[in-house]
């Protein structure tokens, strides 16, 4: 790592003139900064070592930070987050670099003499990974309060012209998560003849969150890809609250601004009295030769930034009684045989989902919040009898909670003070018959601590599914509550290190990097249709490392053998969330479920180091054929789905070109299906005569040398045909 300045041998400088050059990075990333003619510090190079960075000689036309505040607006009005008055006045004051474990860090301090505002930009990058993470810490060193309306977490200018860039974004709606699309950036940043008007266009693409579900509408992600050389800049904003990104044209080049909440988008403002500070949400940018390469770097970053936990390596199979099964209606009589059936096929955790607390004849939706077990549902021995039975069958017991909500009819709504709830204009927010706790208040936090201590500490529950099924206005306390929510999750895991927490919000409505860095599993969807889950499962690794992405598999006794294999096969390259009425299945059907789980257990050791690829490109919502692969050292797994169209499909796997490869099919839903590896073109040919159908292919690079042409011919075409039903 280096961090150099022309006027300093130590890497620490001070003064207003600024260094001529700062160089920082490691074996996977190199960044350079230089002072522009106006005295501001700019990024002049950002790339992997040896790779092309920003266009030669262009550098960035933007400062390191953009900030808007009341009384300090923009220098060029418009909806884009560039050309702010405060950002343009920030001048270099000092910088320092350090090594912190696997992390390389650079801190650059900037100051605006007119307002007294100081901005410290903190860059961090894990060793050997082409990702930079950025946060900005503001400090009011002036004599007057400053009301901040927006501040960038990461700002990059000087990217290639919009003429050559495609912009990627991901729609993320309830039951239809992770839907990526790409368009030319010029679609949003029209060429207005800048030379004639002497100004940049005000146009660009802005994507932002809405409400308190941070991934409702879009994932907090995006990418720019150069159509000429395939270079890709892929980003995510690590916020469990609110976020915004925008991209467009500035100075003839493309720019990217990544932010947390803003006043314009989320009614957020932060008042900084003299001496007070504020730190932005983190944002990360991955670099790569193509989308997949950048996604591999971002996946490694996600693993580096998250809280360590044994679950990330063991990946136990979780049975959950909700989806297409009990659907929020658990009782002792229904659960006991289901527990026995789940244990018999090899489930390792059993989670009792919603409804276990329901003792109200009017329904539980607007009465939740106490988290005490129903006596009506568990009459003999209470819920403890069921929990003990789960443990006796060799599984870890789990429970569903929705911690942040309190029903309007719940006793908790009356026992906690108004200040313990999210309020606007002094009035409690009510949404869909519920109030939302504000975890900035100690009474709200103490209430949740008591519930967890009872459930985990006294009852012996080892798995908690935390759901969140309302979304409230993004104004007011959203950011503060979200940060306290994450802090509470961390403190809960500090108290109970073996506890496993699943993050859920109506499926994938809280699928953000900040939450994934604390929790162990992430619900990818509430989708109940097995034919509509494949595009979600195939695209989920764009948002979630495969060892954290929970994918439902809900075989039913009324399914055919092929349908059972189809719904199970789609979850084999993620975290299996098993459900379905296993207690009503025949012995033969249970054997098929057991075999699929055995296949999963044979490969799960590879998931924590795997990075994703998409032989057919990122999946479309209505595509007939879909494919998602995981690269784990010398082994590549590919899940392939057919939902219609022709019975045969060719899938390029270019990273295996020139390799001696063995092809196997650990799981195949259609007995007549075949898979052929073609070494001449590095392609798989998959034939699935029936539809719908799926197959899991394992491609293993052979280390032994080829001795003669005959042996080479045998190894070249490895055809794997199902010998038996899965």
HELIX and SHEET records of a PDB file:
HELIX    1   1 UNK A   85  UNK A   89  1                                   5    
HELIX    2   2 UNK A  162  UNK A  164  5                                   3    
HELIX    3   3 UNK A  185  UNK A  187  5                                   3    
HELIX    4   4 UNK A  194  UNK A  197  1                                   4    
HELIX    5   5 UNK A  263  UNK A  266  1                                   4    
HELIX    6   6 UNK A  291  UNK A  305  1                                  15    
HELIX    7   7 UNK A  311  UNK A  314  1                                   4    
HELIX    8   8 UNK A  322  UNK A  326  3                                   5    
HELIX    9   9 UNK A  332  UNK A  345  1                                  14    
HELIX   10  10 UNK A  382  UNK A  392  1                                  11    
HELIX   11  11 UNK A  411  UNK A  415  1                                   5    
HELIX   12  12 UNK A  418  UNK A  420  5                                   3    
HELIX   13  13 UNK A  442  UNK A  452  1                                  11    
HELIX   14  14 UNK A  453  UNK A  458  3                                   6    
HELIX   15  15 UNK A  478  UNK A  495  1                                  18    
HELIX   16  16 UNK A  513  UNK A  516  1                                   4    
HELIX   17  17 UNK A  530  UNK A  539  1                                  10    
HELIX   18  18 UNK A  540  UNK A  542  5                                   3    
HELIX   19  19 UNK A  561  UNK A  569  1                                   9    
HELIX   20  20 UNK A  582  UNK A  584  5                                   3    
HELIX   21  21 UNK A  587  UNK A  607  1                                  21    
HELIX   22  22 UNK A  654  UNK A  656  5                                   3    
HELIX   23  23 UNK A  709  UNK A  716  1                                   8    
SHEET    1   A 4 UNK A   3  UNK A   4  0                                        
SHEET    2   A 4 UNK A  22  UNK A  26 -1                                        
SHEET    3   A 4 UNK A  29  UNK A  35 -1                                        
SHEET    4   A 4 UNK A  41  UNK A  47 -1                                        
SHEET    1   B 6 UNK A  13  UNK A  14  0                                        
SHEET    2   B 6 UNK A  91  UNK A 100 -1                                        
SHEET    3   B 6 UNK A 103  UNK A 112 -1                                        
SHEET    4   B 6 UNK A 117  UNK A 126 -1                                        
SHEET    5   B 6 UNK A 131  UNK A 140 -1                                        
SHEET    6   B 6 UNK A 277  UNK A 279 -1                                        
SHEET    1   C10 UNK A  13  UNK A  14  0                                        
SHEET    2   C10 UNK A  91  UNK A 100 -1                                        
SHEET    3   C10 UNK A 103  UNK A 112 -1                                        
SHEET    4   C10 UNK A 117  UNK A 126 -1                                        
SHEET    5   C10 UNK A 131  UNK A 140 -1                                        
SHEET    6   C10 UNK A 282  UNK A 289 -1                                        
SHEET    7   C10 UNK A 231  UNK A 238 -1                                        
SHEET    8   C10 UNK A 221  UNK A 226 -1                                        
SHEET    9   C10 UNK A 165  UNK A 173 -1                                        
SHEET   10   C10 UNK A 176  UNK A 184 -1                                        
SHEET    1   D10 UNK A  13  UNK A  14  0                                        
SHEET    2   D10 UNK A  91  UNK A 100 -1                                        
SHEET    3   D10 UNK A 103  UNK A 112 -1                                        
SHEET    4   D10 UNK A 117  UNK A 126 -1                                        
SHEET    5   D10 UNK A 131  UNK A 140 -1                                        
SHEET    6   D10 UNK A 282  UNK A 289 -1                                        
SHEET    7   D10 UNK A 231  UNK A 238 -1                                        
SHEET    8   D10 UNK A 221  UNK A 226 -1                                        
SHEET    9   D10 UNK A 165  UNK A 173 -1                                        
SHEET   10   D10 UNK A 217  UNK A 218 -1                                        
SHEET    1   E 5 UNK A  67  UNK A  69  0                                        
SHEET    2   E 5 UNK A 146  UNK A 159 -1                                        
SHEET    3   E 5 UNK A 253  UNK A 259 -1                                        
SHEET    4   E 5 UNK A 244  UNK A 250 -1                                        
SHEET    5   E 5 UNK A 204  UNK A 208 -1                                        
SHEET    1   F 3 UNK A  67  UNK A  69  0                                        
SHEET    2   F 3 UNK A 146  UNK A 159 -1                                        
SHEET    3   F 3 UNK A 270  UNK A 272 -1                                        
SHEET    1   G 9 UNK A 318  UNK A 320  0                                        
SHEET    2   G 9 UNK A 349  UNK A 352  1                                        
SHEET    3   G 9 UNK A 396  UNK A 401  1                                        
SHEET    4   G 9 UNK A 463  UNK A 466  1                                        
SHEET    5   G 9 UNK A 500  UNK A 503  1                                        
SHEET    6   G 9 UNK A 521  UNK A 523  1                                        
SHEET    7   G 9 UNK A 549  UNK A 553  1                                        
SHEET    8   G 9 UNK A 575  UNK A 578  1                                        
SHEET    9   G 9 UNK A 318  UNK A 320  1                                        
SHEET    1   H 3 UNK A 405  UNK A 407  0                                        
SHEET    2   H 3 UNK A 434  UNK A 436 -1                                        
SHEET    3   H 3 UNK A 430  UNK A 431 -1                                        
SHEET    1   I 2 UNK A 423  UNK A 424  0                                        
SHEET    2   I 2 UNK A 427  UNK A 428 -1                                        
SHEET    1   J 5 UNK A 611  UNK A 613  0                                        
SHEET    2   J 5 UNK A 625  UNK A 632 -1                                        
SHEET    3   J 5 UNK A 635  UNK A 642 -1                                        
SHEET    4   J 5 UNK A 693  UNK A 701 -1                                        
SHEET    5   J 5 UNK A 661  UNK A 668 -1                                        
SHEET    1   K 4 UNK A 648  UNK A 652  0                                        
SHEET    2   K 4 UNK A 683  UNK A 687 -1                                        
SHEET    3   K 4 UNK A 674  UNK A 678 -1                                        
SHEET    4   K 4 UNK A 719  UNK A 721 -1                                        
END                                                                             
